[in-house]
Amino acid sequence: MALPTISVIIPVYNEAGNLRFLHERLTKVLPEMKRDYEIILVDDGSLDASPQILKELVSEDRHVKGIILSRNFGQHTAVCAGFEQAEGDIVVTLDADLQNPPEEIPKLVAKIEEGFDVVGGIRKERRDPLVRRFISFITNRVASMVVGKEMRDCGCMLRAYRKRVVDEMLQLNYASVFIPTLTASLADRFIEIPVAHEVRHEGRSKYNLFRFMLIYFDLITGYSAIPIQLMSVLGFLTSLAGFLFGVFLLVRRLVIGPDTSQGVFTLMAILFLFVGLLLLALGLIGEYISRIYLEVRGRPKFRIREILSSKE
């Protein structure tokens, strides 16, 4: 059997209700493209029946490969585990919740074959709550600033890559990875195209406020020193403001005289401002130090418990 031309990588976390329907739709779309393919399902420490269904799909379909991780490492890390096992010349990623329609894969592959290195999806008519869309808007603006390329929907997992870009990303061996921004920064030719977006077939989203905060830390501190530099500028401006305010209070005391009625509240406001800035600065410094620690420690980003393939 020739090496597959397309590798479709899907991270799976508690998606037992979606896996068979997902496989059914994939096996209708991919054969129509008249090329070899493989479907790599990466179980990211699921607590439901997902690992068992994954094993059944591997035994039923020779195109399916299964990877079972030892615990939950996160969506992007699970995708990296799939990247390491991918054999196709074109690598496609999508979520298992079917909000990314598999029927859109040919559009992404066609753009890769036009000469683009990375093709991202822009979810049109998104079926997500307003709050989540607002968070995505902020994330896209931050990602564009960090990467230096306009990214309109870096949260969409329906994306296609040349294998070269995937291999270069894996060689970097970053302790934490935000795949859309990192691959976009490695691509010579990057483009985003509109793709359909559907309501979730079954189950609930795995992302909550805490996970979004972790993504922001990865995105902001993982690829740029700008945040810590901004803190230095902010510290200088705050010190200057404090000095000017002190001069103002001195002049006011000399001109008007002492006024103790509002002094305590003024001092409290200043104290809260400075303490807040100090805590923010310490948090940023701690984030960079923790990344240095992870890099120096050199532990693997994930541990694979089992690789399943009917070709073995």
Buried (B, 14 or more C-beta within 10 A) or exposed (E): EEEBBBBBBBBBBBBBBBBEEBBEBBBEBBEEBEBBBBBBBBBBBBEBBBBEBBBBBBEEBEBBBBBBBEEBBBBBBBBBBBBEBBBBBBBBBBBBBBBBBBBBBBBBBBBBEEEBBBBBBBBEEBEBEEEBEEBBEEBBBBBBBBBEBEBBBBBBBBBBBBBEBBBBBBEEEBBBBBBBBBBBBBBEEBBBBBBBBBEBBEBEEBBEEEEBEEBBBBBBBBBBEEBBEEBEEEBEEBEEEEEEEEEEEEEEEEEEEEEEEEEEEEEEEBEEEBEEBEEEBEEBEEBBEBBEEBEEEEEEBBEBEEBBBBEE
